[in-house]
Amino acid sequence: MVRFFYIYKNKKLIYLLRQLIRAALCLFCAEIKTNNKSLLHQKGPLLIIANHPNSFLDAIIIGSRYNRRIHFLARGDVFIKKHHRFLLGLLNMIPVYRIREGKEFLHLNQYAFDTSVKLLSKKEAVLIFIEGVCVNKNELQPFKKGTARILEAAQQAGCNPIIHLAGIAYNNFRGIGKRVNINLLSFSQKSLITTAKDRVEFNNQVFNALAKLINPPTIQTNIKKTPLYYLNLPPYQLIKKIVDKKTKGTVFFDSVLFGLLFFTYPVYLFLIILFLLLMGFTLPIIIGTLVLVFLFRNKTLGT
């Protein structure tokens, strides 16, 4: 049977990938604010419960903030193609299928639940989007039962993970220069989950707490036309046009745009460096100039 989840085990590569994603977010977002940063260093089994306004970008941003490996549950239909499974697997994503993706995939959800419980039992961190659906809105949507089921199974296996709530909100869902607010909260569960009534009560408690954590940025996107802006404009406009066409009518615009920029931008920089070398500039001057251009922009991840 084809495995739908690849666990990225090499810690050095995980660290490198995290740093590359953080650097890419510095270019993609004008500001990312995080409250209760002390929670980002949490150790031990950790279940992170978040709202889901902006597709895979939610997982990428929240995951990049924590100083540890994070495993994510994501909608299963995007795992159907082999190369998609591989790329999403690099980000430690676990597929969860809905009835709309086809009944033939629903049996795989037990694998997702079992994998999540095993990860928690091994003191790993799992991020779940409790709404079970993504809508490009900052308002909280009704919850699904999957999160409570996973927590119940973990508790039955003798693991009672620490629970963090993560409220994430954006000032827009269309491209670069966005501002993001993340509010974290350590959630104290009142009682163990043993019945269907307990699952409903758990969802109600989380809904009330998570709704208070969603705080959309009030500052509007205002992209400053710096040298970095003009340097990045040609490939950005081209990729944005392609992504807009491919994702029209879906919630994937931001996440696909970020993904394509993440993989193509290094190639673009390489071509710039190659061109400048052919023009007679030395490599130290080229690299130094690019670094200075990057540093003299608004900082994001440090705020």
PAPALUM-488291 format. One line per field, with one value per residue (C-alpha): x, y, z; residue in one letter; residue number from 1. Coordinates in nm, 2 decimals, m for minus. Example, Ala and Ser with C-alpha at 12.3 -4.5 7.8 and 13.67 -1.06 7.14 Angstrom:
// residues 2
c1	c(1.23 | 1.37) .
c2	c(m0.45 | m0.11) .
c3	c(0.78 | 0.71) .
code	c(a | s) .
pos	c(1 | 2) .
This chain:
// residues 303
c1	c(0.00 | 0.13 | 0.23 | 0.05 | 0.28 | 0.66 | 0.82 | 1.12 | 1.36 | 1.69 | 1.72 | 1.98 | 1.77 | 1.46 | 1.65 | 1.77 | 1.42 | 1.28 | 1.53 | 1.47 | 1.09 | 1.15 | 1.36 | 1.09 | 0.82 | 1.04 | 0.99 | 0.63 | 0.49 | 0.53 | 0.48 | 0.41 | 0.33 | 0.32 | 0.19 | 0.29 | 0.62 | 0.73 | 0.50 | 0.70 | 0.97 | 0.72 | 0.87 | 0.70 | 0.38 | 0.20 | m0.13 | m0.18 | m0.53 | m0.58 | m0.83 | m0.79 | m0.84 | m0.57 | m0.51 | m0.15 | 0.00 | m0.16 | 0.04 | 0.36 | 0.34 | 0.24 | 0.49 | 0.78 | 0.72 | 0.78 | 1.13 | 1.06 | 0.93 | 0.56 | 0.34 | 0.02 | m0.31 | m0.42 | m0.70 | m0.64 | m0.74 | m0.41 | m0.21 | m0.35 | m0.07 | 0.26 | 0.48 | 0.23 | 0.26 | 0.63 | 0.64 | 0.38 | 0.55 | 0.87 | 0.66 | 0.54 | 0.18 | m0.07 | m0.37 | m0.72 | m1.00 | m1.36 | m1.66 | m1.64 | m1.30 | m1.46 | m1.57 | m1.28 | m1.03 | m1.22 | m1.06 | m0.72 | m0.84 | m0.78 | m0.42 | m0.41 | m0.56 | m0.33 | m0.03 | m0.12 | m0.16 | 0.17 | 0.35 | 0.20 | 0.30 | 0.66 | 0.64 | 0.61 | 0.40 | 0.08 | m0.11 | m0.47 | m0.71 | m1.02 | m1.27 | m1.19 | m1.25 | m1.07 | m1.26 | m1.08 | m1.23 | m1.10 | m1.43 | m1.43 | m1.62 | m1.81 | m1.59 | m1.55 | m1.51 | m1.17 | m0.96 | m1.16 | m1.14 | m0.76 | m0.72 | m0.95 | m0.74 | m0.42 | m0.56 | m0.67 | m0.31 | m0.18 | m0.07 | m0.23 | m0.06 | m0.02 | m0.27 | m0.20 | m0.46 | m0.34 | m0.56 | m0.42 | m0.56 | m0.46 | m0.53 | m0.57 | m0.55 | m0.40 | m0.03 | 0.28 | 0.30 | 0.03 | 0.03 | m0.04 | m0.13 | m0.09 | m0.22 | m0.12 | m0.28 | m0.20 | m0.54 | m0.64 | m0.88 | m1.14 | m1.18 | m1.07 | m1.27 | m1.45 | m1.79 | m1.96 | m2.09 | m1.73 | m1.63 | m1.90 | m1.82 | m1.45 | m1.53 | m1.75 | m1.47 | m1.21 | m1.45 | m1.51 | m1.14 | m1.01 | m1.26 | m1.11 | m0.76 | m0.85 | m0.74 | m0.71 | m0.44 | m0.59 | m0.30 | m0.36 | m0.11 | 0.12 | 0.41 | 0.70 | 0.87 | 1.23 | 1.51 | 1.41 | 1.06 | 1.19 | 1.43 | 1.15 | 0.88 | 0.94 | 0.92 | 0.65 | 0.41 | 0.45 | 0.40 | 0.11 | m0.07 | m0.02 | m0.13 | m0.44 | m0.55 | m0.48 | m0.64 | m0.94 | m1.25 | m1.05 | m0.88 | m0.53 | m0.41 | m0.17 | m0.04 | 0.03 | 0.19 | 0.41 | 0.51 | 0.60 | 0.80 | 0.98 | 1.10 | 1.16 | 1.31 | 1.65 | 1.67 | 1.59 | 1.86 | 2.11 | 2.03 | 2.08 | 2.42 | 2.52 | 2.43 | 2.62 | 2.93 | 2.92 | 2.90 | 3.23 | 3.11 | 3.29 | 3.10 | 3.17 | 3.03 | 2.72 | 2.65 | 2.71 | 2.48 | 2.20 | 2.24 | 2.22 | 1.91 | 1.75 | 1.85 | 1.73 | 1.37 | 1.11 | 1.18 | 0.90 | 0.98 | 1.15 | 0.83) .
c2	c(0.00 | 0.35 | 0.55 | 0.88 | 1.03 | 1.08 | 1.17 | 1.39 | 1.24 | 1.41 | 1.68 | 1.89 | 1.90 | 1.98 | 2.28 | 2.39 | 2.37 | 2.57 | 2.84 | 2.86 | 2.89 | 3.16 | 3.36 | 3.31 | 3.44 | 3.75 | 3.83 | 3.72 | 3.89 | 4.25 | 4.15 | 3.84 | 3.92 | 3.64 | 3.67 | 3.44 | 3.36 | 3.15 | 2.88 | 2.84 | 2.65 | 2.40 | 2.05 | 1.71 | 1.58 | 1.88 | 1.92 | 2.25 | 2.34 | 2.63 | 2.80 | 2.77 | 3.09 | 3.05 | 2.69 | 2.55 | 2.89 | 2.86 | 2.55 | 2.69 | 3.01 | 2.85 | 2.57 | 2.81 | 2.99 | 2.68 | 2.58 | 2.21 | 1.98 | 2.01 | 1.76 | 1.88 | 1.73 | 1.85 | 1.79 | 1.46 | 1.55 | 1.74 | 1.42 | 1.22 | 1.30 | 1.14 | 1.45 | 1.64 | 1.37 | 1.40 | 1.78 | 1.79 | 1.50 | 1.71 | 1.95 | 1.66 | 1.68 | 1.40 | 1.36 | 1.36 | 1.28 | 1.41 | 1.25 | 1.49 | 1.35 | 1.01 | 0.72 | 0.51 | 0.72 | 0.75 | 0.43 | 0.60 | 0.84 | 0.58 | 0.58 | 0.96 | 0.93 | 0.64 | 0.83 | 1.14 | 0.93 | 0.76 | 1.09 | 1.24 | 0.92 | 0.98 | 1.34 | 1.50 | 1.80 | 1.77 | 2.07 | 2.02 | 2.27 | 2.20 | 2.36 | 2.08 | 2.33 | 2.63 | 2.95 | 3.28 | 3.45 | 3.54 | 3.44 | 3.10 | 2.82 | 2.53 | 2.25 | 1.89 | 1.59 | 1.47 | 1.67 | 1.54 | 1.19 | 1.21 | 1.35 | 1.08 | 0.81 | 0.96 | 0.97 | 0.61 | 0.52 | 0.68 | 1.01 | 1.33 | 1.60 | 1.96 | 2.16 | 2.50 | 2.71 | 2.92 | 3.19 | 3.31 | 3.61 | 3.80 | 4.15 | 4.00 | 3.67 | 3.79 | 3.79 | 3.95 | 4.22 | 4.08 | 4.12 | 3.83 | 3.81 | 3.48 | 3.46 | 3.15 | 3.01 | 2.71 | 2.54 | 2.35 | 2.07 | 2.03 | 1.65 | 1.35 | 1.26 | 0.93 | 0.98 | 1.16 | 1.42 | 1.49 | 1.55 | 1.81 | 1.98 | 1.98 | 2.15 | 2.41 | 2.50 | 2.53 | 2.73 | 2.99 | 3.02 | 3.01 | 3.28 | 3.53 | 3.46 | 3.56 | 3.92 | 4.05 | 4.31 | 4.66 | 4.80 | 4.76 | 4.62 | 4.89 | 4.76 | 4.99 | 5.03 | 4.96 | 4.82 | 4.48 | 4.54 | 4.61 | 4.33 | 4.08 | 4.23 | 4.05 | 3.69 | 3.78 | 3.93 | 3.63 | 3.37 | 3.56 | 3.56 | 3.18 | 3.11 | 3.33 | 3.13 | 2.79 | 2.86 | 3.07 | 3.00 | 2.82 | 2.91 | 2.81 | 3.13 | 3.24 | 2.89 | 2.80 | 3.14 | 3.10 | 2.75 | 2.85 | 3.15 | 2.94 | 2.69 | 2.93 | 3.23 | 3.07 | 3.00 | 3.36 | 3.48 | 3.24 | 3.39 | 3.74 | 3.65 | 3.47 | 3.78 | 4.02 | 3.79 | 3.80 | 4.18 | 4.18 | 4.22 | 4.01 | 3.75 | 3.91 | 4.24 | 4.07 | 3.86 | 4.16 | 4.38 | 4.12 | 4.07 | 4.44 | 4.48 | 4.20 | 4.34 | 4.69 | 4.58 | 4.56 | 4.28 | 4.03 | 3.72 | 3.92 | 4.12) .
c3	c(0.00 | m0.09 | 0.22 | 0.23 | 0.49 | 0.49 | 0.83 | 0.77 | 1.03 | 0.95 | 1.22 | 1.04 | 0.72 | 0.93 | 1.08 | 0.74 | 0.59 | 0.89 | 0.84 | 0.47 | 0.53 | 0.79 | 0.55 | 0.28 | 0.51 | 0.58 | 0.21 | 0.18 | 0.49 | 0.60 | 0.97 | 1.18 | 1.54 | 1.79 | 2.15 | 2.44 | 2.27 | 2.57 | 2.46 | 2.14 | 2.34 | 2.48 | 2.51 | 2.55 | 2.37 | 2.23 | 2.05 | 1.88 | 1.79 | 1.54 | 1.32 | 0.95 | 0.74 | 0.48 | 0.36 | 0.40 | 0.47 | 0.82 | 0.89 | 0.74 | 0.95 | 1.28 | 1.23 | 1.16 | 1.49 | 1.71 | 1.79 | 1.72 | 1.45 | 1.40 | 1.22 | 1.05 | 0.96 | 0.61 | 0.36 | 0.18 | m0.18 | m0.23 | m0.16 | m0.45 | m0.69 | m0.61 | m0.63 | m0.41 | m0.15 | m0.15 | m0.12 | 0.15 | 0.32 | 0.35 | 0.57 | 0.79 | 0.67 | 0.74 | 0.50 | 0.64 | 0.40 | 0.38 | 0.23 | m0.07 | m0.16 | m0.21 | 0.02 | m0.10 | 0.09 | 0.42 | 0.56 | 0.54 | 0.81 | 1.07 | 0.97 | 1.02 | 1.36 | 1.46 | 1.33 | 1.53 | 1.85 | 1.80 | 1.74 | 2.06 | 2.25 | 2.12 | 2.27 | 1.92 | 1.84 | 1.62 | 1.47 | 1.39 | 1.23 | 1.43 | 1.19 | 0.94 | 0.65 | 0.52 | 0.44 | 0.36 | 0.66 | 1.00 | 1.16 | 1.34 | 1.16 | 1.32 | 1.45 | 1.34 | 1.57 | 1.46 | 1.71 | 2.01 | 1.88 | 1.84 | 2.19 | 2.33 | 2.16 | 2.29 | 2.65 | 2.62 | 2.51 | 2.83 | 2.68 | 2.80 | 2.58 | 2.65 | 2.45 | 2.28 | 2.11 | 1.82 | 1.68 | 1.35 | 1.15 | 0.84 | 0.70 | 0.35 | 0.17 | m0.16 | m0.20 | m0.05 | 0.21 | 0.44 | 0.81 | 1.04 | 1.41 | 1.61 | 1.96 | 2.16 | 2.47 | 2.70 | 2.73 | 3.04 | 2.97 | 3.24 | 3.22 | 3.01 | 2.70 | 2.74 | 2.58 | 2.28 | 2.53 | 2.65 | 2.28 | 2.24 | 2.56 | 2.47 | 2.13 | 2.31 | 2.55 | 2.27 | 2.05 | 2.33 | 2.40 | 2.04 | 1.93 | 2.17 | 2.02 | 1.66 | 1.63 | 1.26 | 1.20 | 1.16 | 0.95 | 0.58 | 0.34 | 0.21 | 0.00 | 0.00 | m0.34 | m0.21 | m0.43 | m0.30 | m0.44 | m0.79 | m0.77 | m0.70 | m0.92 | m1.25 | m1.13 | m0.87 | m1.13 | m1.36 | m1.09 | m0.94 | m1.27 | m1.31 | m0.96 | m0.99 | m1.30 | m1.14 | m0.81 | m0.91 | m0.70 | m0.43 | m0.10 | m0.22 | m0.37 | m0.09 | m0.01 | m0.38 | m0.44 | m0.14 | m0.24 | m0.60 | m0.49 | m0.23 | m0.49 | m0.78 | m0.61 | m0.55 | m0.92 | m1.00 | m0.76 | m0.92 | m1.26 | m1.13 | m0.97 | m1.30 | m1.50 | m1.27 | m1.28 | m1.66 | m1.64 | m1.45 | m1.09 | m0.82 | m0.62 | m0.28 | m0.40 | m0.55 | m0.24 | 0.00 | m0.20 | m0.20 | 0.18 | 0.25 | 0.03 | 0.23 | 0.57 | 0.50 | 0.48 | 0.76 | 1.00 | 1.05 | 1.25 | 1.53 | 1.61) .
code	c(m | v | r | f | f | y | i | y | k | n | k | k | l | i | y | l | l | r | q | l | i | r | a | a | l | c | l | f | c | a | e | i | k | t | n | n | k | s | l | l | h | q | k | g | p | l | l | i | i | a | n | h | p | n | s | f | l | d | a | i | i | i | g | s | r | y | n | r | r | i | h | f | l | a | r | g | d | v | f | i | k | k | h | h | r | f | l | l | g | l | l | n | m | i | p | v | y | r | i | r | e | g | k | e | f | l | h | l | n | q | y | a | f | d | t | s | v | k | l | l | s | k | k | e | a | v | l | i | f | i | e | g | v | c | v | n | k | n | e | l | q | p | f | k | k | g | t | a | r | i | l | e | a | a | q | q | a | g | c | n | p | i | i | h | l | a | g | i | a | y | n | n | f | r | g | i | g | k | r | v | n | i | n | l | l | s | f | s | q | k | s | l | i | t | t | a | k | d | r | v | e | f | n | n | q | v | f | n | a | l | a | k | l | i | n | p | p | t | i | q | t | n | i | k | k | t | p | l | y | y | l | n | l | p | p | y | q | l | i | k | k | i | v | d | k | k | t | k | g | t | v | f | f | d | s | v | l | f | g | l | l | f | f | t | y | p | v | y | l | f | l | i | i | l | f | l | l | l | m | g | f | t | l | p | i | i | i | g | t | l | v | l | v | f | l | f | r | n | k | t | l | g | t) .
pos	c(1 | 2 | 3 | 4 | 5 | 6 | 7 | 8 | 9 | 10 | 11 | 12 | 13 | 14 | 15 | 16 | 17 | 18 | 19 | 20 | 21 | 22 | 23 | 24 | 25 | 26 | 27 | 28 | 29 | 30 | 31 | 32 | 33 | 34 | 35 | 36 | 37 | 38 | 39 | 40 | 41 | 42 | 43 | 44 | 45 | 46 | 47 | 48 | 49 | 50 | 51 | 52 | 53 | 54 | 55 | 56 | 57 | 58 | 59 | 60 | 61 | 62 | 63 | 64 | 65 | 66 | 67 | 68 | 69 | 70 | 71 | 72 | 73 | 74 | 75 | 76 | 77 | 78 | 79 | 80 | 81 | 82 | 83 | 84 | 85 | 86 | 87 | 88 | 89 | 90 | 91 | 92 | 93 | 94 | 95 | 96 | 97 | 98 | 99 | 100 | 101 | 102 | 103 | 104 | 105 | 106 | 107 | 108 | 109 | 110 | 111 | 112 | 113 | 114 | 115 | 116 | 117 | 118 | 119 | 120 | 121 | 122 | 123 | 124 | 125 | 126 | 127 | 128 | 129 | 130 | 131 | 132 | 133 | 134 | 135 | 136 | 137 | 138 | 139 | 140 | 141 | 142 | 143 | 144 | 145 | 146 | 147 | 148 | 149 | 150 | 151 | 152 | 153 | 154 | 155 | 156 | 157 | 158 | 159 | 160 | 161 | 162 | 163 | 164 | 165 | 166 | 167 | 168 | 169 | 170 | 171 | 172 | 173 | 174 | 175 | 176 | 177 | 178 | 179 | 180 | 181 | 182 | 183 | 184 | 185 | 186 | 187 | 188 | 189 | 190 | 191 | 192 | 193 | 194 | 195 | 196 | 197 | 198 | 199 | 200 | 201 | 202 | 203 | 204 | 205 | 206 | 207 | 208 | 209 | 210 | 211 | 212 | 213 | 214 | 215 | 216 | 217 | 218 | 219 | 220 | 221 | 222 | 223 | 224 | 225 | 226 | 227 | 228 | 229 | 230 | 231 | 232 | 233 | 234 | 235 | 236 | 237 | 238 | 239 | 240 | 241 | 242 | 243 | 244 | 245 | 246 | 247 | 248 | 249 | 250 | 251 | 252 | 253 | 254 | 255 | 256 | 257 | 258 | 259 | 260 | 261 | 262 | 263 | 264 | 265 | 266 | 267 | 268 | 269 | 270 | 271 | 272 | 273 | 274 | 275 | 276 | 277 | 278 | 279 | 280 | 281 | 282 | 283 | 284 | 285 | 286 | 287 | 288 | 289 | 290 | 291 | 292 | 293 | 294 | 295 | 296 | 297 | 298 | 299 | 300 | 301 | 302 | 303) .
